[in-house]
């Protein structure tokens, strides 16, 4: 297996004490989470230096360009992507050529369908807050759906940027299905395997390559809505409405079917994961604490929750390896040294320290739902933590961690055969 870097940074004791104090008294906590949760779980990054957006900018020649109208043909498509590779994630380009989108996200689409990734302790922490009667809402910027694997009450999860684990026909807001287990999503995953080539085939498996397990064609073919006919979508869709939408798409010479992640030129989702109408900016007024976990607060709309909480003098805990989110808060408003805490370092280790001080550490072993869902990185962090604090858990529980690690190592060998010891 690939060696994982150790985290040398020691957490600031005064910041930990402050965080525990406010966590103990809080009853309505909102969590704002971001990419730091999913990169810890092994999902390749898109936004940071070296991420898939940046790499794709060097792979413009590998994208597939489609003939279209004279004004929206290959030359226009290429110009759009050369100007900004994230144009692949806009409806403006997608409806004329969906292939750059699918080529950029082939590995993620198939990986979600094949259950390639497991949640981290960062994903699990909101569920522990919920089970202890403290979670009001998890507002997750992540589009991979890992949060929904562990947070059991989906009315307490809000994904403003949508979900790759759902399937939609743009520009309708009603999803064709909401989970990667649905037959229509599984059919879509098969279509991606068969029709979309792997533009990351020269990269390591942990950096986007998918063709080692799911070989693709040498040439991509656009996926259209009529390829899903015969499989009934979720209401309010019906087999008849799917057929009509497919006919309309074909008549217009455009494309619409894709995962439910929000394109850059579309609006944020307005429902929680249970399908209920939800407005996080209204709801922040009902909270008494905000946790900012693994997001740099780089300027996305939903980042405003962190600044709204500060103006309301609400205690905030920031979990991150870097000081970027704290600096963003300071640039936009006050950082209150009396009630705001910055737990700088590995997020999993910060969470474990909090669980120990809250006397919640044992809860990780009381429900098999927890250990069985954790990724290898988090299991390794848990093993190191209980080794550092002998006596915090029983020998039986330590053995449970060892068994979980062994199983996860074996599982990962399938997905990452090019890892080395």
C-alpha positions as CSV (number, residue, x, y, z in Angstrom):
1,X,0.0,0.0,0.0
2,X,1.1,3.6,-0.5
3,X,2.8,5.1,2.5
4,X,0.8,7.8,4.2
5,X,2.5,10.9,5.6
6,X,2.5,11.3,9.3
7,X,1.1,14.4,10.9
8,X,3.8,16.0,13.1
9,X,1.8,19.1,14.2
10,X,0.6,19.0,17.8
11,X,-2.8,20.5,18.4
12,X,-3.0,23.7,20.5
13,X,-4.2,22.7,23.9
14,X,-5.9,26.1,24.6
15,X,-7.8,25.8,21.2
16,X,-8.9,22.3,22.0
17,X,-10.1,23.3,25.5
18,X,-12.1,26.2,24.0
19,X,-13.6,23.9,21.3
20,X,-14.7,21.3,23.9
21,X,-16.2,23.9,26.1
22,X,-18.5,25.2,23.4
23,X,-19.3,21.8,22.0
24,X,-20.5,20.6,25.4
25,X,-22.9,23.5,25.7
26,X,-24.1,23.7,22.1
27,X,-27.4,22.2,21.1
28,X,-28.0,23.4,17.5
29,X,-24.7,22.9,15.6
30,X,-24.4,23.5,11.9
31,X,-21.4,21.9,10.1
32,X,-20.0,23.5,6.9
33,X,-17.8,20.9,5.2
34,X,-15.7,20.9,2.1
35,X,-13.1,19.0,0.0
36,X,-10.8,18.2,2.9
37,X,-13.3,15.6,4.0
38,X,-13.2,13.8,0.7
39,X,-9.5,14.0,-0.1
40,X,-8.9,12.4,3.2
41,X,-11.2,9.6,2.0
42,X,-9.1,9.2,-1.2
43,X,-11.2,11.0,-3.8
44,X,-8.9,12.9,-6.1
45,X,-8.9,16.7,-5.6
46,X,-10.2,19.1,-8.3
47,X,-9.5,22.6,-7.1
48,X,-6.1,22.7,-5.5
49,X,-2.7,22.9,-7.3
50,X,-2.1,19.6,-9.0
51,X,-5.8,18.7,-8.8
52,X,-7.8,17.4,-11.8
53,X,-8.9,20.9,-13.0
54,X,-5.3,22.0,-13.2
55,X,-4.1,18.8,-14.8
56,X,-7.0,18.8,-17.3
57,X,-5.8,22.3,-18.4
58,X,-2.7,20.5,-19.8
59,X,-4.9,17.8,-21.5
60,X,-6.9,20.0,-23.8
61,X,-5.8,17.9,-26.7
62,X,-7.2,14.8,-25.1
63,X,-10.8,16.1,-24.8
64,X,-13.2,15.0,-27.5
65,X,-14.8,17.7,-29.6
66,X,-18.1,17.3,-31.4
67,X,-19.5,18.7,-34.6
68,X,-22.4,21.0,-33.9
69,X,-23.8,24.2,-35.2
70,X,-21.3,26.5,-36.9
71,X,-21.2,28.8,-34.0
72,X,-20.9,26.0,-31.4
73,X,-18.7,23.5,-33.2
74,X,-15.2,22.1,-32.2
75,X,-13.4,25.5,-32.6
76,X,-15.8,27.2,-30.2
77,X,-15.7,24.3,-27.8
78,X,-11.9,24.2,-27.7
79,X,-11.7,28.0,-27.2
80,X,-14.1,27.7,-24.2
81,X,-11.9,25.1,-22.5
82,X,-8.7,26.8,-23.3
83,X,-10.0,30.0,-21.7
84,X,-11.1,28.0,-18.6
85,X,-11.1,24.2,-18.3
86,X,-14.0,24.5,-15.8
87,X,-16.2,25.4,-18.9
88,X,-16.5,21.6,-19.2
89,X,-18.7,21.9,-16.1
90,X,-21.1,24.5,-17.5
91,X,-24.5,23.9,-19.1
92,X,-23.4,26.4,-21.8
93,X,-20.9,23.8,-23.1
94,X,-22.4,20.6,-21.9
95,X,-25.6,20.8,-23.9
96,X,-23.6,21.1,-27.1
97,X,-20.8,18.7,-26.1
98,X,-21.1,16.6,-22.9
99,X,-17.8,14.6,-23.5
100,X,-15.3,16.9,-21.8
101,X,-17.5,16.7,-18.7
102,X,-17.7,13.0,-18.8
103,X,-14.0,12.5,-19.7
104,X,-13.0,14.7,-16.8
105,X,-15.2,12.8,-14.4
106,X,-15.2,9.3,-15.7
107,X,-13.3,7.9,-12.8
108,X,-15.4,9.6,-10.2
109,X,-18.7,8.5,-11.8
110,X,-17.6,4.9,-12.1
111,X,-15.9,4.9,-8.7
112,X,-19.1,6.1,-7.0
113,X,-21.1,3.4,-8.8
114,X,-18.6,0.8,-7.7
115,X,-18.4,1.9,-4.1
116,X,-14.7,2.8,-4.5
117,X,-14.5,5.2,-1.6
118,X,-15.5,5.1,2.1
119,X,-16.1,8.1,4.5
120,X,-13.5,9.5,6.8
121,X,-13.9,10.5,10.4
122,X,-14.6,13.9,9.2
123,X,-17.7,12.6,7.5
124,X,-18.6,10.6,10.6
125,X,-18.4,13.4,13.1
126,X,-21.7,15.1,12.1
127,X,-23.4,11.7,12.7
128,X,-21.9,11.6,16.1
129,X,-23.2,15.1,16.8
130,X,-26.6,13.9,15.6
131,X,-26.6,10.8,17.8
132,X,-25.8,13.0,20.8
133,X,-28.6,15.4,20.0
134,X,-26.4,18.3,18.8
135,X,-26.6,18.4,15.0
136,X,-29.0,20.9,13.4
137,X,-27.6,20.6,9.8
138,X,-24.6,19.4,7.8
139,X,-24.2,21.8,4.9
140,X,-21.7,19.9,2.7
141,X,-20.0,21.4,-0.3
142,X,-19.0,17.9,-1.3
143,X,-20.7,16.3,-4.3
144,X,-19.7,12.7,-3.7
145,X,-22.5,11.7,-1.4
146,X,-20.2,10.1,1.3
147,X,-21.9,12.2,3.9
148,X,-25.1,10.3,3.2
149,X,-23.5,7.0,3.9
150,X,-23.0,7.8,7.5
151,X,-25.5,10.5,8.5
152,X,-28.7,8.5,9.0
153,X,-31.2,11.4,9.1
154,X,-31.1,12.8,5.6
155,X,-33.2,15.7,6.6
156,X,-30.1,16.9,8.4
157,X,-27.9,17.0,5.3
158,X,-27.9,19.7,2.7
159,X,-25.8,19.5,-0.5
160,X,-26.0,22.9,-2.1
161,X,-23.7,21.9,-5.0
162,X,-25.7,18.8,-5.7
163,X,-24.6,15.2,-5.8
164,X,-22.6,13.1,-8.3
165,X,-24.4,10.1,-6.8
166,X,-27.7,11.3,-8.3
167,X,-28.7,11.5,-11.9
168,X,-30.5,14.4,-13.6
169,X,-31.7,15.5,-17.0
170,X,-30.7,19.2,-17.3
171,X,-32.2,21.7,-17.1
172,X,-35.1,20.0,-15.1
173,X,-34.4,20.2,-11.3
174,X,-36.2,16.9,-10.6
175,X,-33.6,14.0,-10.4
176,X,-34.0,10.8,-12.3
177,X,-32.7,9.1,-9.2
178,X,-31.1,10.1,-6.0
179,X,-28.6,7.3,-5.2
180,X,-25.9,5.4,-7.0
181,X,-27.7,2.1,-6.1
182,X,-30.7,2.9,-8.3
183,X,-31.0,0.8,-11.5
184,X,-31.0,3.9,-13.7
185,X,-27.8,5.2,-12.1
186,X,-26.2,1.7,-12.5
187,X,-27.2,1.7,-16.2
188,X,-25.6,5.1,-16.5
189,X,-22.4,3.9,-14.9
190,X,-22.3,1.1,-17.4
191,X,-22.7,3.6,-20.3
192,X,-19.8,5.6,-19.0
193,X,-17.6,2.6,-18.9
194,X,-18.5,1.6,-22.4
195,X,-18.6,5.0,-24.1
196,X,-16.2,7.4,-22.3
197,X,-12.4,7.0,-22.7
198,X,-10.0,7.5,-19.8
199,X,-8.0,10.7,-20.4
200,X,-6.1,10.0,-17.1
201,X,-4.8,6.6,-18.2
202,X,-1.2,7.7,-17.9
203,X,-1.7,8.7,-14.2
204,X,-1.6,6.7,-11.0
205,X,-4.8,5.1,-9.9
206,X,-5.1,7.4,-6.9
207,X,-4.9,10.4,-9.2
208,X,-7.8,9.6,-11.5
209,X,-7.0,6.5,-13.7
210,X,-10.0,4.2,-14.1
211,X,-9.2,2.1,-17.2
212,X,-7.1,-0.4,-15.2
213,X,-10.4,-1.8,-13.9
214,X,-12.9,-0.5,-16.3
215,X,-11.3,-0.3,-19.8
216,X,-12.8,2.4,-22.0
217,X,-13.0,2.8,-25.7
218,X,-10.3,4.6,-27.7
219,X,-12.9,7.1,-28.8
220,X,-15.7,8.7,-26.7
221,X,-19.3,8.6,-27.7
222,X,-21.8,11.1,-26.2
223,X,-24.3,9.6,-23.7
224,X,-27.9,10.6,-24.6
225,X,-31.1,10.3,-22.6
226,X,-32.6,7.7,-25.0
227,X,-29.8,5.2,-23.8
228,X,-31.7,5.1,-20.5
229,X,-35.1,4.2,-21.9
230,X,-36.7,1.1,-20.5
231,X,-35.6,1.8,-16.9
232,X,-38.2,3.6,-14.7
233,X,-36.8,6.8,-13.0
234,X,-38.0,8.1,-9.7
235,X,-41.2,10.3,-9.4
236,X,-42.1,12.9,-10.5
237,X,-40.5,11.3,-13.6
238,X,-42.2,8.4,-15.4
239,X,-41.3,6.1,-18.2
240,X,-43.5,8.3,-20.5
241,X,-41.9,11.6,-19.4
242,X,-38.4,10.1,-19.9
243,X,-39.3,9.1,-23.4
244,X,-40.7,12.5,-24.2
245,X,-37.6,14.2,-22.8
246,X,-35.3,11.9,-24.9
247,X,-37.3,12.7,-28.0
248,X,-37.0,16.5,-27.3
249,X,-33.3,16.2,-26.7
250,X,-32.7,14.4,-30.0
251,X,-34.9,16.8,-31.9
252,X,-32.9,19.8,-30.5
253,X,-29.5,18.1,-31.1
254,X,-28.5,18.8,-27.5
255,X,-27.5,16.7,-24.5
256,X,-28.9,16.7,-20.9
257,X,-28.1,13.5,-18.9
258,X,-25.5,13.8,-16.2
259,X,-24.9,13.4,-12.5
260,X,-26.6,15.9,-10.2
261,X,-23.7,18.0,-9.3
262,X,-24.5,21.7,-9.9
263,X,-22.9,23.1,-13.0
264,X,-21.1,26.4,-12.6
265,X,-23.8,28.3,-14.5
266,X,-26.7,26.7,-12.7
267,X,-28.3,27.5,-9.3
268,X,-27.6,25.8,-6.0
269,X,-29.9,23.1,-4.8
270,X,-32.7,24.3,-2.5
271,X,-33.8,21.0,-0.9
272,X,-32.1,19.0,1.8
273,X,-31.2,15.3,1.2
274,X,-34.7,14.2,2.3
275,X,-36.2,16.3,-0.5
276,X,-37.5,19.1,1.9
277,X,-37.2,22.8,1.1
278,X,-34.3,24.2,2.9
279,X,-32.5,27.6,3.2
280,X,-29.2,27.4,5.1
281,X,-28.9,31.2,5.3
282,X,-32.2,31.5,7.0
283,X,-31.5,28.5,9.3
284,X,-28.1,29.8,10.5
285,X,-30.1,32.1,12.8
286,X,-31.4,29.0,14.6
287,X,-27.9,27.6,15.3
288,X,-25.7,28.2,18.4
289,X,-22.4,27.0,16.9
290,X,-20.8,26.5,13.5
291,X,-18.1,24.0,12.5
292,X,-16.0,24.7,9.4
293,X,-14.4,21.5,8.3
294,X,-12.0,21.0,5.4
295,X,-13.0,24.0,3.3
296,X,-10.8,27.0,2.5
297,X,-13.7,29.4,2.3
298,X,-12.5,30.5,-1.1
299,X,-15.5,32.5,-2.1
300,X,-18.3,30.0,-2.9
301,X,-21.8,31.2,-2.1
302,X,-22.3,28.8,0.8
303,X,-19.1,30.1,2.5
304,X,-21.2,33.0,3.6
305,X,-22.5,30.8,6.4
306,X,-19.1,31.1,8.2
307,X,-19.2,34.9,8.0
308,X,-22.9,35.1,9.0
309,X,-22.1,33.1,12.1
310,X,-19.2,35.5,13.0
311,X,-21.4,38.5,12.7
312,X,-23.9,36.8,15.1
313,X,-21.0,36.2,17.5
314,X,-21.6,32.5,17.3
315,X,-18.8,30.2,18.4
316,X,-16.9,28.6,15.4
317,X,-14.4,25.8,15.2
318,X,-12.3,25.7,12.1
319,X,-10.7,22.3,11.2
320,X,-8.0,22.5,8.6
321,X,-4.3,21.7,7.8
322,X,-3.8,25.3,6.7
323,X,-4.7,28.7,8.0
324,X,-6.5,29.7,4.8
325,X,-10.1,29.5,6.1
326,X,-9.2,31.5,9.2
327,X,-7.5,34.2,7.1
328,X,-10.7,34.3,4.9
329,X,-12.8,34.8,8.0
330,X,-10.5,37.6,9.3
331,X,-10.6,39.2,5.8
332,X,-14.4,39.3,5.8
333,X,-15.2,40.0,9.5
334,X,-14.2,39.4,13.1
335,X,-12.3,36.4,14.4
336,X,-13.3,36.2,18.1
337,X,-10.4,34.9,20.2
338,X,-12.8,34.2,23.1
339,X,-15.1,31.8,21.3
340,X,-13.6,30.9,17.9
341,X,-11.2,28.0,17.8
342,X,-8.7,26.9,15.1
343,X,-7.7,23.2,15.2
344,X,-4.9,23.2,12.8
345,X,-3.7,19.9,11.6
346,X,-5.0,16.5,10.4
347,X,-8.8,16.7,10.7
348,X,-9.2,13.1,11.8
349,X,-6.7,13.6,14.6
350,X,-8.5,16.8,15.7
351,X,-11.8,14.9,15.8
352,X,-10.3,12.0,17.8
353,X,-8.9,14.5,20.4
354,X,-12.4,16.1,20.7
355,X,-14.0,12.7,21.1
356,X,-11.6,11.7,23.8
357,X,-12.3,14.9,25.8
358,X,-16.0,14.7,25.2
359,X,-16.0,11.1,26.4
360,X,-17.4,10.0,23.1
361,X,-14.5,7.9,21.9
362,X,-16.2,4.6,23.0
363,X,-19.2,5.4,20.7
364,X,-17.0,4.5,17.7
365,X,-17.1,0.9,18.9
366,X,-20.7,0.7,20.1
367,X,-22.2,0.8,16.6
368,X,-20.7,-1.4,13.8
369,X,-22.1,1.1,11.4
370,X,-19.2,3.3,12.2
371,X,-16.0,1.2,11.9
372,X,-17.4,-0.6,8.9
373,X,-17.8,2.6,7.0
374,X,-14.4,4.2,7.7
375,X,-11.7,4.6,5.0
376,X,-8.2,3.2,5.6
377,X,-6.7,6.7,6.3
378,X,-9.2,7.2,9.2
379,X,-8.8,3.6,10.5
380,X,-5.0,4.1,10.5
381,X,-5.4,7.4,12.4
382,X,-7.7,5.7,14.9
383,X,-5.1,2.9,15.5
384,X,-2.3,5.5,16.0
385,X,-4.5,7.5,18.4
386,X,-5.4,4.6,20.7
387,X,-1.8,3.5,20.7
388,X,-0.8,7.0,21.8
389,X,-3.5,6.8,24.6
390,X,-3.3,3.2,26.0
391,X,-6.3,2.4,28.2
392,X,-8.7,4.7,26.4
393,X,-10.3,1.7,24.7
394,X,-10.4,-2.0,25.6
395,X,-8.2,-4.7,24.0
396,X,-11.4,-6.0,22.3
397,X,-12.0,-2.7,20.6
398,X,-8.4,-2.3,19.6
399,X,-8.7,-5.7,17.9
400,X,-11.7,-4.5,16.1
401,X,-9.7,-1.7,14.6
402,X,-6.9,-4.1,13.5
403,X,-9.5,-6.4,11.8
404,X,-11.1,-3.4,10.1
405,X,-7.7,-2.2,8.8
406,X,-6.8,-5.6,7.5
407,X,-10.1,-5.8,5.6
408,X,-9.8,-2.3,4.2
409,X,-6.2,-3.0,3.0
410,X,-7.4,-6.0,1.1
411,X,-10.3,-4.1,-0.4
412,X,-8.0,-1.3,-1.5
413,X,-5.7,-3.7,-3.4
414,X,-8.5,-4.2,-5.9
415,X,-8.9,-0.5,-6.6
416,X,-5.2,0.6,-6.3
417,X,-3.0,-2.2,-7.7
418,X,-0.1,0.2,-8.4
419,X,0.3,1.1,-4.7
420,X,3.6,-0.1,-3.2
421,X,4.6,-0.8,0.4
